[in-house]
Amino acid sequence: MAGFWGRRRREADEQQAAEDASLARRAQAALVATDERIRSTSDEVAFAVAELGEGPTVDVRAGLEAVRKHMAEAFQLHQLNHDDIPDTPEELRTRNARIVQLCEWAEDVLDERTEKLKAAIDKVRQAPQILDGVVREAEELRARIPATRSTVERLSSRYSAGALQRIASNPDEAEQLLEFAVHTADVSRRRREARRTEEALVALETATEAVRRARTIIEGVEDFEIEAMRAQSTLADVVADSRGDLVDARTAPQRPEVTAAMAALEQALAALPGPGTPSDPFEELGKLREANAALEAAVSKARERAARPVPSVEHVRHELDSADRTIGVANSLISGHRGYIGADARTRLAEAQRLRLDVDRLIPSEDTREEALNLARRVGQLAQEALQLAQRDIDQDRPDEWGGWGGRGGGRRGGYGGGGGDLLGPVVGGLLLGGLIGDIFD
């Protein structure tokens, strides 16, 4: 058996030694690869600074500095592994693992920063082609502006000034943006020729954004016409639906809110412009939908009330008076037997009193009267529970006829007996504060 365990131990040691050797080789290879990556990245950054300037290379230079700082720790750990001081396998294993970790972190940082730098370099190198594309697109959009102006003029005969306010200035704005884009593209080209790369890049991005916005503004006129036609089509459907709702509302219970909602919808329908009159379909659709929704809500509420009548004020007051009486009885019982009453009864009573304050506020309005009725019933229920719990506490802690204290609290008050127990119990119970009870019976 000893030979078996000895062999298992040797096999485990050999496996650990093999893993340690593999980790050491990984650490050495990682050190070499990362150091070489730092050197090549440094060369790339030097070229990038010459081509891009200081600004676009700030992030990658900061990352490179952080990597060098952490790699100094990795080289120091590797030196400790190969100095003259003997190391334990655990120390070597820990250092090599840390070296691998630092090298992997350095590679990740360099990957992230150089990827951004590569994109900036590509943009600079492709700047002439990008500038040509910006100018070409600007000219194409300029050619569309006359048609855009014509569209706005044509729409002005169909839609009101308020509706056209969204797009009336679009042609002028687009033309200004395109002029600005062409001018900024020329600035970018001149800055590039002057080797002022950072300024050239900023001007290039500005020109590109100006062209993008001009395209959006021009296309906005076409989008407006399409959306306006859709709004008009939807408006026709909502008008038909509203008229049907008015017919249906006349069969609903004629409550004041229903009558008011019907009048509001009829007014919205009457305010619609006639055929051939310039209009704002978006505003008209919004107002009509709002009035239609208000009528539907009023009719639904009226029918719900008809199916379930609102309780009368007298009914709620009756429930509330009953609850008040129960609260009064429970409060009197608890106040007269404070020494016996536990937390449950007191909590029920406090909750009933708290809810009671809200009932009066809810009674006047028909919208909240049913809630008031339910709340009054809940108040009465809580007060009744408080009364029952208080009586239970009194019954369990009531002293027997002549001697001692029985039930749940047997012995709790020290077993004071005597013929006056029944009379003194409530009084003593109300004075359970500090050391009073001991002083009394002394």
N, C-alpha and C positions, 0 to 999 in steps of 0.2 A: 504493500500500500504506500509506503514511504517513497518507493521508487516511482510509482505512478504520479504522485503529487509533485515529486521533484521534476519529472519530465514535463508535466503541465506547466510548471513554473518556468522552466527553461524555454519552452515554446512561447509563452507569453512574453518573456524578456526578449527573445529573438524577434518577435513580431513588433514589439515596441521599438526596438533598435532599428528595424527596417523602416518603420514609419518616421522615426526621428531623422534618419539619413535622407529619406525622401523630402522631408520638410526642409532640411538644411540645403539640399540642392535647389529646391524651389526658391528659397530665400536668396541664394546667390544669383540665380538666373534672373529673379525679379529685380535685384539691385542693378545688375548690368543693363537690363532692358530699360528700366525707368531712367537711369542716368543718361543713357543714350537718347531717350525720348526728350529729356530736358534739354540736352545740347541741341538737338535738331529743332526743337520748338523755339529755342532762343534765337537760332539763325532765322527761322521763319518770322519771328516777331521783329527782328532787326530790318528785314526786307519790308515787312508790313508798315513799320513806322516811316520808312523812306517813301512808301507808296501812298499810305493813307494819312500819315500825320500822327500826332500824339493822341488825340481824342479817341478815335475808334479803337485804339489798341490798349486803352486803360485797363479794361477788365482782364484781358489775357496777360498783361504784364503783372497785374496784382496776383492773379492765379499762379503765375510762374514763380513769383517771389514766395508765396505761401508754400508751394511744392518744394522749393529749395530748402526752406526752413525745416520742414518735416523730414525731408530726406537726409538732412544732417543727422537727425536722431537715428535713422536707419543705419547709416554708415558707422555711427558710434557703437550701436548694438553689435554690428558685424565685427567691429574691431575688438569688442569685449569677448566675442566668441573665439578669437584667435590670438589673444594675448598670452602671457606666460602664467597667468593665474588659473589653476584648475577650476573647472566648472562642473556642476552636477548636471545630469541629463535633463532634469526639470528646468534648470536655468537656461540651458541651451534651447530647449523646446519653446520656452516662453519668449525668448529673444527672437528666434527665427519666425515664430508666428506673428510677432509684432512687426518684423521687417516686411513680411508678406502683406500684412494689413496696410502698412504705410505706402508700399509701392502700388497696391491696388487703388488706394484713395488718390494718389498722385496721378495715376493714369486716368481715373474718372474726371478729375478736375481739368486736366489738360485736354481730354476729349471734348468736354463741354465748352471750354473757352475757345479752343482752336476751331470748333465747328462754327461758332459765331463769327470768328475772325475770317474764316474761309468765305462765308457768305458776304461779308463786307468787301473782301478783296475781289470776289467775283463781280459784285455790283460795280465796283470801281472800274474793273477791266471791261465790263460790258456797258459802261456809261455811254459811250458814243452810240451804240445801237439802241439803248433805252431812250436817249434823248431824241434820236431820229423817230422812234416810235411815238413818243409823246407829241412831237410837233406834227407828225402825220395824223395822229388821232385828233388833235386839236383842229386841224384844217377840215377833217371830215365832219366834225361836229359843227364847225362854223357853217358849213354848207347846209346843215339842217335847220339853222336858226330861222331863215325866212319862212320855211314851211311851218315851224313852230309858231311864229307870229300869226300866220294865217289861221292856224287852228284856234288860237286864243280869240282872234277877231270873230271867227265863225261861231264859237261857243258863246260869245257875248250876246248873240241874238236869242239864245235859248235859255241862258242861265243868268240869274241876277248878279249885280255887282258884288254882293256879299259872298255868293258862291264862288265867283271867279277870283276873289281876293287871294285864294290859295295859289293861283298860277298866273295871275295877270303880269307879274314882274319877272316871271321865269326867263323869257327870251333875253331881256336886258341883263339879268344876273349871269346867265350862261355866257353871253358875249363878253362880259367883263372878266369872268373867270378864264375864258379861253385866251384872251389877250394877255392876261397875267401869266398864264401857263407858258405861252410862247416866249414872253419876255424873260421869265425865270429860267427856262431851258437855255436861252442864250447866255444868261449870267452863269449858269452851271458850266457851260462849254468854255467860257472865258476863264473862269476860275481854274478849271482843269488844265488849260493851256499854261496858266501861270503857276502851276504846281501847288495850288492852294486846294488840296484834295478835300479837306474837311468841309470847307465852304461849298465846294462843288457838289458834294454829296447832299448837303442840306438843301441846296437849290434844286437838285434833281428830285429829291423826295417831295419838295413843295410843288414843283411843276406837275409831277405825277398825280398828287392829291387834287390839284386844281382841275385837271382834266377829268378825273373821276367824278368830282362833284358836279362839273358842268354836264356830264353825261346823265347823271341822276336827275338834274333839274330839267333837262330837255325831255327825258323820258317821262318825267312827272306830268307833263302836259298830256301826253298820250294816255297815261294811266288815269288821269282825272276824267277824261272823256269816257273811258270804259266804265269806271266806277260810278260816274254820274248816270249813265244809262242803266246800270244795274240797280242803282238807288231808285230811279224812276219806275222800273219794273216792279221792284219790291213795294214801292209806295202804292202802286195800283192794287197789289194783292192786299196790303194792309187796309186800304180804303174799303175794299169789298168786305174784308173781315170785320172792320169796325161797324159798318152798317148792319151786318148780321148780328153783331154783339148788341147793338142798340135795340134791335127787334127782340132779341132774347132777354135783354134787361127789363123790358116792359112786363114780362111775365114773372119777374122776381119780386119778392116783397119790397114794396116801395118805401124804403127807409131813407132818411135825409142824405146819407152818404151815397146811396145809389142814385138819387135824383141829381145830386151835385156832380157826380162822375159822368152821368149821361149828358148833362149840360156842357161840361168841359169837353167831352168828345165831340159833341155836335158843333161846338164852337171851333174846335180844331179842324173839323171837316169843312166847315163853312169858310175858314180862312185860307184854304188851299186855292192857289191861283187858277184861273180858267185856262183853257187850251190856248196855246200861242203866247201866253204871258211868260216873260222871263222869270225863272223861279230858282230856288235853292233846294234841290231834292234831298240833300243831306239833312238840312235843318228841319224841313217839313216832315221827313220820315221820322226823325228823332222825336219831334213834338207829338206826332200822331201815335207813335208806339207808346210813348209815356202815358197819354190819355187813355189809350186802349187798355194798357195794363192796369191802370187805376180803376177803370170800370170793371174789368174782370175780377179784380180783388174785392171791390165793393159788393158785387153781385154774389160772389162766392161766400163772403162773410155774412151777407143778409140771409142767404139760404141756409147757411149753417145755424144761424141764430133761430131761424124759423123751425128748423128740425129739432133744435135744442134750446128752448126758450131761456132767456136770461132770468135768473132768480130775482124775485122782488126784493126791495130794500127791507120790507117787513120780515121776510123769510130770513135774510141774513142777520137782521137785528135779533130775531128770536134765537137763532143758534148762538149768537154772540152773548146774549144775556145768560143763556144756559152755561156757556163756558165761563163767564164772569162769576157766576154763583159757585161753580166747582172750584175755580181758583181761590175764591174767598174762603171756602170750607177748608181746602188743603192748606192754605196759608195759616189759617187759625190753628189747625191741628199741629202743624209743624212748629209754629211759634209757641204753643202751649206745652209742647213736649220736646223741646230742643235737645235735651240730653239723650233721648232715645233715637232720634232721626239720623239715618245714615246719608251717604252722598247721593244715592240713586234718587231718592224722593226729592231731595233739594234740587238736584239737577233737572228733573222733570218739571218742577215748579218754575225754576228760573227760565227754562226754555219756553214754557207756556206764556209767561209774562213778557218775554222778549217778542214772541210772535204776535201777541195780542196788540202790541203797539202799531203793527202794520195794517191791521184789519180796517180800521176807520178810514185810512187813506184810500183803500181800494173800493169802498162801498159806493161812492157817488157815481162812478163811471160804469156804464153797461159793459164796456170792454174788459173791466177787471172785476166785475161783481161776482162772477162765478169763482174766480180765484179767491175773493174775499170769503165766500161761503165755505170753500174747502179749507181755507186757513182757519176760519172760526171753528170748524169741526176738529181740525188738528189741535187747536188750542184746548178745546174741551177734552179731547182724548189725552193730551199730555197732563192736564190738570187732574183728570180722573186717575191716571197712572200714578201721579205724585201722591194722591190721596190714598190709594191702595198700598203703595210702598211704605208710606208713613205709618199706616195702621199696622202693617206687617211688622215694622221695626218696633212699634210700641208693644204689640202682642208678644213678640219674642223676648223683649227685655223687661216686661212688666214683672215686678216682684210678686212672689207667691203671697198667700193671705197673711202669714205670720212670720215666717222665717226666711232669711236668705234672699238671693236674687237668682231666678231660674232662667230657663230657656237658653237662648244663644249667648247671653251675656253672663251666665252663671259664674259667680266669683269675680266678675270684672270690676265691680265696685267694692270689693273687699269683703263681701258677705255680711254687710251691715244689715241687721234684722230689727226685730222689735215691733211692737204693736203699731208704731206710727209709720211703718215702711210704705204703705200705700199712699199716705199723704205726702211724705217727704220725697218720694221718688221723682216726680216731675220737677220739684224745686231743685233738688240736688243735681239732677241731670242737666239743668240749665246753668249750673255753676261749675262745670268741669273745666276750670281754667287754672293753670299753674298748680299750686299746692293748696287751693282753697278747701278742697274736700277733706283733706287730712286735718286742716285746722278746725273745720266745723265739727267733725266727729271727735276731736280731742276735747 
